[in-house]
Amino acid sequence: MAKFKLPATQAIRMLKQNKVKFIPKPYKYEDKGGTRTSSRELQVDEHIVIKTLVMEDDQQSPFIILMHGDCEVSLKHLARQLKVKKITPCSAAKADNCTGYQTGGISPFGTKQELAVYMEETIANLDKLIINGGKRGLLVEITPTDLIKILKPTLVSVAI
């Protein structure tokens, strides 16, 4: 197998800039495979693979919600906690445009626009997590402590 060369994504730059220890986790990307594919390819529990989802509120303001790979986001509970009428997923085009990443490779680190970040509170209890490194087929392993230190997410309880 060819030696893996770490791509210089905005996410990787941001992690290095913040002196975060991370382990690159490249895997064979499958279109629309999601966390099920990455957890299978990396042979890790899907629960520690964290999805970066780009949503928008009823004012069309985009934001990021981080969720366990094996859970869904309750949009109703999230809307209630954010005190808005409605939350919907952003279109792929809008998500790509506001993050600067390609859908399937969206990282919460180093987004083009500064977006509010919300995180399922139970993610903070993990020993380690695996999250997108800013490119399809590239995840990075970091600690929840480092993620929280960099992103300063608002904790929410919206997993179903």
C-alpha positions as CSV (number, residue, x, y, z in Angstrom):
1,M,0.0,0.0,0.0
2,A,1.2,3.5,-0.9
3,K,2.4,5.7,2.0
4,F,-0.3,8.0,3.2
5,K,0.5,11.7,2.7
6,L,-1.5,14.0,5.0
7,P,-3.4,16.6,3.0
8,A,-3.1,20.2,4.0
9,T,-6.8,20.9,4.6
10,Q,-8.0,23.9,6.6
11,A,-9.0,21.4,9.4
12,I,-5.5,19.9,9.6
13,R,-4.0,23.4,9.6
14,M,-6.3,24.5,12.4
15,L,-5.5,21.4,14.5
16,K,-1.7,22.0,14.0
17,Q,-2.1,25.7,14.7
18,N,-3.8,24.8,18.1
19,K,-1.1,22.2,18.8
20,V,-3.7,19.4,19.0
21,K,-2.4,15.9,19.0
22,F,-4.3,14.0,16.4
23,I,-4.1,10.7,14.6
24,P,-5.0,10.7,10.9
25,K,-7.4,8.0,9.9
26,P,-7.6,7.7,6.2
27,Y,-10.2,5.2,4.8
28,K,-11.8,4.2,1.5
29,Y,-14.6,6.7,1.0
30,E,-17.9,5.6,-0.3
31,D,-20.4,8.1,-1.7
32,K,-23.3,8.4,0.8
33,G,-21.7,5.7,3.0
34,G,-21.5,8.0,6.1
35,T,-20.3,6.9,9.5
36,R,-21.4,3.3,8.9
37,T,-18.8,3.0,6.1
38,S,-16.0,4.9,7.9
39,S,-16.5,2.9,11.1
40,R,-16.4,-0.4,9.2
41,E,-13.4,0.6,7.2
42,L,-11.5,1.8,10.3
43,Q,-12.8,-1.0,12.5
44,V,-14.1,1.2,15.2
45,D,-17.4,1.6,17.0
46,E,-19.7,3.9,15.0
47,H,-20.6,5.7,18.3
48,I,-17.2,7.4,18.5
49,V,-17.3,8.5,14.8
50,I,-18.8,12.0,15.0
51,K,-20.9,13.4,12.2
52,T,-20.6,17.1,11.3
53,L,-24.0,18.1,10.1
54,V,-24.8,21.5,8.7
55,M,-28.3,22.7,9.6
56,E,-30.2,26.0,9.3
57,D,-32.8,27.6,11.5
58,D,-36.1,29.3,10.4
59,Q,-34.1,32.4,9.4
60,Q,-31.9,30.3,7.0
61,S,-28.9,30.9,9.3
62,P,-26.5,27.9,9.0
63,F,-24.8,26.2,12.0
64,I,-23.1,22.9,12.8
65,I,-24.3,20.1,15.0
66,L,-22.0,17.3,16.0
67,M,-23.6,13.9,16.6
68,H,-22.6,10.3,17.3
69,G,-22.4,8.3,14.1
70,D,-25.0,5.8,15.4
71,C,-27.5,8.4,16.5
72,E,-29.9,10.9,14.7
73,V,-30.6,14.5,15.7
74,S,-34.1,15.2,17.0
75,L,-34.8,18.4,15.0
76,K,-37.8,19.1,17.2
77,H,-35.7,19.0,20.4
78,L,-32.9,21.0,18.8
79,A,-35.3,23.7,17.7
80,R,-36.8,23.8,21.2
81,Q,-33.3,24.1,22.8
82,L,-32.3,26.8,20.3
83,K,-35.6,28.6,20.8
84,V,-36.4,28.7,17.1
85,K,-39.5,27.4,15.3
86,K,-37.9,25.0,12.9
87,I,-34.5,23.4,12.0
88,T,-33.8,21.8,8.7
89,P,-30.7,20.3,7.1
90,C,-28.9,22.7,4.7
91,S,-28.7,21.8,1.0
92,A,-25.4,20.2,0.0
93,A,-24.6,23.3,-2.0
94,K,-25.2,25.6,0.9
95,A,-23.3,23.4,3.3
96,D,-20.3,23.2,0.9
97,N,-20.4,27.0,0.3
98,C,-20.5,28.1,4.0
99,T,-18.0,25.5,5.2
100,G,-15.6,25.5,2.3
101,Y,-15.6,21.7,2.3
102,Q,-17.3,19.2,0.1
103,T,-20.3,17.2,1.5
104,G,-18.9,13.9,2.8
105,G,-15.7,15.7,3.8
106,I,-17.1,18.5,6.0
107,S,-15.1,19.2,9.2
108,P,-16.2,21.5,12.0
109,F,-12.6,22.9,12.1
110,G,-11.5,25.7,9.8
111,T,-14.8,26.4,8.1
112,K,-15.0,29.2,5.5
113,Q,-17.7,31.1,7.5
114,E,-17.6,31.2,11.2
115,L,-20.5,29.0,12.2
116,A,-22.1,28.3,15.6
117,V,-21.3,24.8,16.7
118,Y,-23.6,22.7,18.8
119,M,-22.6,19.3,20.1
120,E,-24.5,16.4,21.6
121,E,-23.5,16.6,25.2
122,T,-22.7,12.8,25.5
123,I,-19.8,13.3,23.1
124,A,-17.9,15.0,25.9
125,N,-17.9,11.7,27.8
126,L,-16.0,9.8,25.2
127,D,-12.3,8.9,25.8
128,K,-11.6,9.7,22.1
129,L,-13.5,10.6,19.0
130,I,-13.0,10.3,15.3
131,I,-14.2,13.3,13.2
132,N,-13.8,14.6,9.7
133,G,-10.4,16.0,8.8
134,G,-11.7,18.2,5.9
135,K,-11.6,15.7,3.0
136,R,-13.6,12.8,1.9
137,G,-11.9,9.6,3.2
138,L,-10.0,11.4,6.0
139,L,-11.0,11.4,9.6
140,V,-8.8,12.4,12.6
141,E,-8.8,10.9,16.1
142,I,-8.7,13.5,18.9
143,T,-10.0,13.9,22.4
144,P,-13.3,15.6,23.3
145,T,-11.3,18.0,25.5
146,D,-9.3,19.2,22.5
147,L,-12.4,19.5,20.3
148,I,-14.2,21.6,23.0
149,K,-11.1,23.7,23.6
150,I,-10.9,24.7,19.9
151,L,-14.6,24.8,18.8
152,K,-16.2,25.9,22.1
153,P,-19.5,24.2,21.2
154,T,-22.8,24.7,22.9
155,L,-23.8,21.4,24.5
156,V,-27.3,20.1,23.6
157,S,-29.2,17.0,24.4
158,V,-30.8,16.0,21.0
159,A,-29.7,12.4,20.2
160,I,-32.3,9.8,19.2
